[in-house]
Structure formats: structure tokens, C-alpha cells
């Protein structure tokens, strides 16, 4: 079985390149690979007093993971092209992790569309439009409705990113931003680490209408393991993860749901999950619940992999 996790914040933990492979946090490559073949989206994420500070920190994280790839090519591969993804899928090397680079917040491009070209060349393949701040591109779900959705610049960003082959991610986006992306986007878009608002009413989760909209675009939703997004009490366990998978699957089918665990981006994990090494537990429960093996493989990784294969350049 191939695992794909659409969101991890380990790069923001100020780690050295070597710590990508082994550390005492939620995620490292060695523990990820203990599940079997594993592909990880690594997020560039930072907080700061202004956009310039946030951008600088994100650039430092990008440099860190690029250095790791340069120093340890036998252990980590940043996937930029379709054939590189195929090689990672078909590889049985248990000590090499395949990774995608995502920016969690359009602060990384500042006010310049041309920055998207530079970042794409470096390896950026997913752009989460916002975190918990409004920015020059859009409003966040936790922001102050600075633009009432996407800004005029934000609409240009969505179009330019899609032209380059960068996937748009609406996790953290305001509801109005979401609807604007749905209107502007011409390609599949994703919610890399968001759950169902019907199951847990947190504002960070997706309405049924939004889930339907993502599926109709051809996108995928990654289940977030944050307890506050899993259960209204904030006291969550593995079965709460299953409930979100089941709700989304019942609504749009199993081909539109995957994992976006948010390891090292959340303070606590649900009971029964110590870190990335326990992702197999979720899959085992789905199999015990008589989900078809093909559906479980799709949820574990193939849904996101299929989407990336369709979006990457040759």
C-alpha cells in the first residue's frame, strides 16, 4: 500500500536537514517509511509580524529542504515531474522518501506574480492560499474579510499558478474565498488538511456544499488529525477520523478523500495516534469495517497520487 499525506509542518520546527529523517516530533521520514512506500507533502509555514518576515522564514525552510535533497539524494527526493512521481511510486527503496513542496500562505510570493515562476522552478507544486491571516491574495477563515474573498491580485495568482502546474489549496480559506476559487479555477483544487463541518462544526472544516464542489472539480480532501477539527469536544480518537472519512465518502465517494494529517502543525493528536508511524492503524480499521481494499488504497494515497499525476508536467 502506498501512503500519501498532503500536509506536514515539520519544516517550520527549525530543524536541521538531518532531522528530517529522525527526530522526536510527530513526523520524520524514517517513521513515515515504516508504513511502507510513503509520499509526503512538506509545508513551508511561518508566523510573523508582517508579510516580509513570514516570507523570509518560509524561504529559509525551502532552502533547508533543498539542502537536504542535495546532501542526501539517496534518502529524499523532491518530486517536480510526472516521471519522478512514477519512480517514487514504483520504488521499493525503504529508506528514500518522496516529497512535494507546498507553501502554506501566499505571503511567500509577496506582491509579485513572477515569484511563482521562481518558486515553481525550485519545486513548489501546491499553494495553500492562506493560513490564519488575510493576505494580499485572499481572506482567511480566521481573518477580517479584507478583500471579501479573493483579491484582484489573488485571481491572477490562481490563474498563473494553474498555468504553471501549481495546485491551489483552499484549506484555511474563508468561505467567500472558497467560492471565488471555485468560480475562477479551471483545474482541480484541493483542501489539503480539512474535515467535514457536518461532523464537527469548527469553522476550519468544509460544508457539504464545499465538499461537493471540490469533488466536482476533480480535487481531493485530506483528513486533518487535529482533535478540535475531528470532534466538537476536542477529545478525539481514531474513530473520529473514521467518521469524517465515512461522511465524505458517503457524500461524494471514496475517490475524493485522503490524508492531510497536519503533523507538527497541531499541538495534540487524537487518542491512539502517536505520530506518522501510526497511520497504518487507520487503514487497518477501514479494512476491518469491510471497506473494499481498492477503496482503502485510494484513501491511503492513490487519490492524491492520481491527482498529482494528472497535474504534473512530463
Secondary structure, DSSP 8 states (H G I E B T S, - for coil): --EEEEEE-GGGG---GGGGTS-SSS--HHHHHTTSSEEEEEEE----SSHHHHHHHHHHHHHHHHHHHHH-TTTEEE--SHHHHHHHHH---TT-EEEEEEEESGGGGTT-THHHHHHHHHTEEEEE--SSS--SSB-BTTS--SSSSB-HHHHHHHHHHHHHT-EEE-TTB-HHHHHHHHHH--S--BBTT--BTTTS--TTSB-HHHHHHHHHHT--EEE---HHHH-TTS--BHHHHHHHHHHHHHHH-GGGEEE---BTTSS---BT--SGGGHHHHHHHHHHTT--HHHHHIIIIIHHHHHHHHHS--
